[in-house]
Amino acid sequence: MIAEILSVGTELLMGQVLNTNAQFLSRRLAALGVTVRHQTVVGDNGQRLREACRTALERADVVITTGGLGPTLDDITKRVVAELAGQALVLRPEAEEMVREQLAKRGCPVTEACLAQAMFTPDSLLLDNPNGTAPGAIVPMGGGRVVIHLPGPPEEMKPMFRDQVEPWLQERSGRVLVSRYLRIFGMGEAAVDARLRDLEEGGNPTLSPYCSLGEVQLRATAAADTEAEALALLEPLLAEIRARLGDVVYDVREDEDGGLAVSCVAALRRRGWTVATCESLTGGLIAATLVEVPGASEVVRGGLVTYQSVAKTLLADVPPELIERCDVVSAEVACAMAEGARRKLGVDIAVSATGLAGPGGGTPERPVGTVFLGLSTAGGTRAIPLHLTGNRARIRTLTMKHALNAVRCEAEGRSGAAEEKRLN
């Protein structure tokens, strides 16, 4: 099965909005064994959209569109595809019910423009949208080809694809595909590839790496006649990956969700610990990332943003003479920040971050990218020095990820940082 992704929206074409939908769909389709050979972005122009869709249908079995399903004049995707199918759009009662239900939940009036979202070709298979007002659809185009309409907002598109489109595609693939996603922190892409390259050359199961800032994710996928057979193929591969990489593999999941914050919250919950943060260069980023995780309120008690030195003293009881003697960017100050946050907020573990994110402020002794984390528990306090590179955003993000990983490892009873300096 060959698929093509057609992302519709002038805001994507002009770079005003990042096209994360195409990335998500490409990964999910690959995990289903569906080949993606082309991705196309087209603006809200009928003629150009018609040309792009016609071309896509000539070279793909499945064309997946995102965007252009809403109630405004520039939402033209369904109309253009219906014209190519030689059919008219009609008001589908089932779709109208979906639209009215979502509008009622939002307290919005039902207008003629809103009901345009319920217009589809008569033979379209409707896709419910519990997260928005625009239903999706699978539209037959003749010759066994289909166009799958998905909404543009990622929070609507992703669950619609996972819950409704994936089962539809899998049913037609004739085989069961099972994937596992392995998340890695603490080993770079090149090192991971060097250790696993021979495994990446396998045919079934397959192993594919994906990289993000500071992390590597692996997708292992097996195809078989049954789920049990596919899992039997996957298990030896997963065991071999763990044996070769060790503790840098911090999570194995059935989906692409998760991340360091999710694993950190889960580890704290298992341990029965509460956590607090004391942040300087990250300005609350560590705490904000933690509380994005559903259920984080069980473990996250709060955080202190102590950006200036005076705030470190006022909020975290860091002695001014310590800052004067050791410098604000130091292991000693990081530990004092963590200890202060743990005492002030009465938590089991506190993490702090102080450092130089740049672009200015660096010295030969403390260049930009010099960062110290502090980690404090009832068993003692230690500092973790980091030597980071890149721009301000990169340094701050990497600091946040290292902090989350340090808390996770501590909650799991592991150090997680070979270069850490203990200050008990």
N, C-alpha and C positions, 0 to 999 in steps of 0.2 A: 504494500500500500504506500503510495506516494502522496505527500501532503504539501501544500503551500500555504504560507501565512500571509494574509493581506491586511495590513494595519491601516485603518482609515482615520484620517484627521489631519487637518492643516497644522494643528498645534504640534503634532509629531514630526511632520515634514520640516517645519521651521525650527525644530529643536527646542520649543518652549516646554515640552513635556518629554521626559525620558521614556522610551518605548520598552518598558519592562515586560509588557504582555508577550512580545515576541520571544523574549528570552525564556519566560516561563513555559510557553507552549512548545518551544523547540525541545526543551528538556523533557517535558512530559511525553511528548510524541516519541522521542527517542527511546524512552523507557518502555513504551508500548510496542516498540519494534516498527514504528511508522517512520519512513524516510522523509526528511525535509530537505528539499533541494534548493528552494528559493524562499526568500522573504522579501516582501514588497511593502513600501510605505507610499501611500497616495493621499493627496489632499481632498478636501470636500468639494470636488469638481466632478459633475456627472460624466462628462466625456472621458476624462482621464481614468476615472474609476471603472467605467465600462471597459475601456481598453485593457486595464490591468487585470480585471476579473476574467475577461475573455482569454487573455494570454495564460493566466493561471490554470484555467479549465482545460487548456490544450495540453498542459504538461503535468497535471496532477489529478489524482483520483478524488482527493478531498481538498477543498479550499476553505480555510478558516478565516473568517473576517472578524475583526474586533473594531468596535466603534460604529457610529452612525445609525444607532437604533433608537435614539431619543426622540423627543417631541418637537425639536426645533427645525427650521427650514433647511439647515445644512446637514440634517440626518437623512442621508439619501441612499444608504447601503441597500436596504431591502428593496427599494423601488428599482434600482439599477439591476440587481440580480433577478428580480421578477421579470423585467423586460428581456433579459438574456434568456430566461427560461420560457419566454413566450406566454406568460401568464399575467393576470391582474392581481393586485393586492385586494383582499376582501377582509372585512371585519370578522375575525374569528371569535365566536362567543366565549370559548375557553380562555383565549388570551385577554379578552375584555374583562373577564372575571378576575384574572390575575392582576391586571392593571388597576382596576377599581379597588381591589383589596389592598394593594400597596399604597395607593393614594390615600385611602381611608386611614391606614396606619400612620401616615405622615400628616394627617389633617389637611390635605391639599384638595382643592376643588377639582372636579372631573370636567375637563374642557375637551373640546373637539381635538385640539392639538395633542393632548395627553392620550386620547383614544387612538390616535394614529399609531401609537406603539403596539396596538392590538391588531394591526393590519398585516396579514401574511398571505402567501399563495395558498390555495385550498389544500394542496397536498403536503404542506410543510408539517414536519413533526415539531411540535412546540416544546420549548425548554423553559421551565419555570425559573423565575428570578426572585428568590425570597429576600434578596438584599438590595433590590432596586425596582424601578417601575417599568423597565423595558424587558419583556421576555426575549428569549433567544429562539432559534429554530434551526432545524436541519432541512435543507431545501433540495429535493431531487432536481438534477439538471439534465437527466438523460444519459444514456450510455453507462450507467452505473456510477456516474460522478455526482457529488453533492457539494453544496456550499453550506457551511455551518456558521450561522450568525451568532456571535457572542458580543455582549456589551463591552464598552471601552473601559470603564472604571475597574481597576484590578480587583478591588474587593467584591465586585459582582462577577467578573469574568472567571476568576480562579475557582470559586466553589461550583459554578455552573459547569465548567469543564470537568473538574474532578468527579462531581457527583452524577452527572448526566451524560456528558460526551464520552468520557473514558470508557464507561461500561458499554456504550453503543459501539465504539471502535473495537473494543476487545472482543465483543461478541462476533464481529465480522472478521477478526484476524484468524480465527480457527485454532489458536493456541493460547495457553495461559502464560502470561508474562508476570514474573514476580521480581521486584526490585528491593534493594536495601541501600540506604544512603549512610555513608560513613563520614563523620566530621572529624577533622584533624586540626589541632592547634599545637604549635611548637616545632613544626618541621616544615621547611619550605617546599614549594612545588618541585624544584629540581631534585631535591633529596628524596621526596616521595616517589617521583618518577624513576629515579635510579634504582630504588629498591623493588619497584613493582612493575617495571617495564615488560618483563616477560609475561606477567599476568594480564597486562593490557592487550596482549596480542591474541588472547583466546577468542574463540568463536561463540561458544555457549558453555558457561556464562560469559558475559562481556563485562569489562571494567573500564569506566571512563572517569577521568578527573575533571573537576571544575574548581576554579580558584576565585577567591575573593581576598580582600585586604587582610593579610595575616593568617588566612585559613586556607585549607584545601578540603574539598568535598569529593568523595568518590561515589559513583553510582555503580552498583553491581546488579546485573540483570540476568535472569535465566528464563529460558522458554521451554515449555514442556506441555504435555497433554493435560496434566493436572497440576494443581497448586502444590500438592505434596511432592510430586516429582521435581518441580522447579526448585522448591526449597531444598530438596536433597542435593541438587546440583550446586546451590548457592553456599551451603554450609561449609564445605571444605575450603572454598575460596575465601569466605569471611574469616575462617580460622587462620588461614595462611597469611592474610593481610595483617591481622592482629599480631601474629608471631613475628612478622618482619618489622612492623612499625612500633609495637609496644604501646606504652601509655599515652602517646600523642593522639591515639584514636580515643576521643572522649565521648562519642555517641554513635550508636547504630540505630537507624529508624526505618520505618516502612514508608515514610514520606520525606519531602524536602523541608518540612518545617523544623523548628528547633533552632539551635545555636548555643553559643556560650551562655547567654543569659538564661535560657530555658534549662540547660544542664546545671547551671549554678543554683537556680531556685530549687530544682529537684533535689540536688545534693543537700542543700540546707534543710529542706523539708524532711528528708530521710533522717538526717542527723538530729532534727528537732531544734535547730539553731535559729537565732535571729541575727540580722546583719544591719550595719549602718555604714555610711560612707563619709569621708571628709576629703573634699576635693578642692584643688587649686587650679592647675592648668586645664582640667577637664570640665570645670564649671558646672558640675551636676550631671554630666553625661553618664557616669557610671550608674548613679541612682535612677536616672531617667530610663536607661536601657533595662535595668532590672524590673522596673514597675510596668514595662510594656508586656511582661509575661503574665497571662491570666493566673490568678491565685498568688501573686507575689506578696499580697498583703499579709499572708500567713507568716512570712519570714522577714520582709523588709520593714524595719521600724522607722527609718528616716535617714536624712543625710544633711551634712553641713557643707555649704559652699564658702570656703575661706580663701577667696582669691587674693586679697592683700594680706600682708604680714599681720596687720593689726587685727584682722578677722580671725586669723589662726589663734591669736592670743585670747580674744574676747569669747570666741565660740568653742574652741577646743583646748583652751588652757595651755597653749604652747608657750613656754617661757620666752620673753623677749631676748634675754641674754643668750639663750640657746640659738635663736635665729641669728643674733649678732655674731656669735662665736663660730657657728658651723655653716652659715649661709642658709637661706630659705630653701634652696634646692640641695638637700643633703639627706643622707640616710637617717641622721639623728632627728631632723625635723619631721620627716615622713613617719617615723615611729612615734614621735610625740603626738602628731596629728591623729594617728590611728588609736593610740591609747586614750587620748582625750575624747574622741568620738565614742569609744566603747564605754567609757565611764559616764559620759553625759547622757547617752541614750540607753544605757543599761542593756547592751546586747551581748551575744556570745562571741561575735566576731565583728571586727571593723576593718575596713580597708581605706587607705588614704593614697593620694597621688599629689606629688609636687614635682615640677620640672619646667623645662624651657621648651615651649612649642614653637617659638620663633614668630616671624622671621628674624627679629633682632633679639638682643639681650645675651647672646652667647659670648663666652670667653674661651681662650685656649684651654683653660682648666675645666670649664663646664660649657662645652659647645651646645648649640641648639640640638635638641633631641636627648639631652641628659634628663633622665626621669628617675625618680625613686618612688616606689610603692611602699607603704607600710601595712603590715598585717598584724593585728593584735587579737589574741584570745586569752582566756584565763591561764593558758599554759605558757605564755610569753609573747614577746613582740619581736618582729624581725623586719628588716628592710630588703627589698628586692630592687637592685639597680637595673635600669634598662638603658640601652644605648640605641636610640631610634634614629631613623633618617627620613627625609622627605619634607613635605610642606607642613604647614600648621595643622590642617585638617587630618592629614595622615598620622602625624605624631599623636594628636589627641585621640583619634579612633583606636590606634594601636595600644595606647595607654589604657583605655577603657577595656579592651579585650584582654590584655594581660592581667588587669585587676580582677575581672570576672573569673578568669582561669585560676588565679591564685586563690580566690575564695572557694571556688569549686574543689580544687585539689585539697585545700585544708579541711573542708567539710568531709571529704572522702578519706581523710587520714593520710594523704600523700603530700609531699613537698611541692613538686611541680616546677621547681626552679633551681637548677644546679648552681647558679651563680649567686644565690641569695646570701645576704650577710646577716647573721643572727645578732640581735641586740636584745638580750633578755634582761 
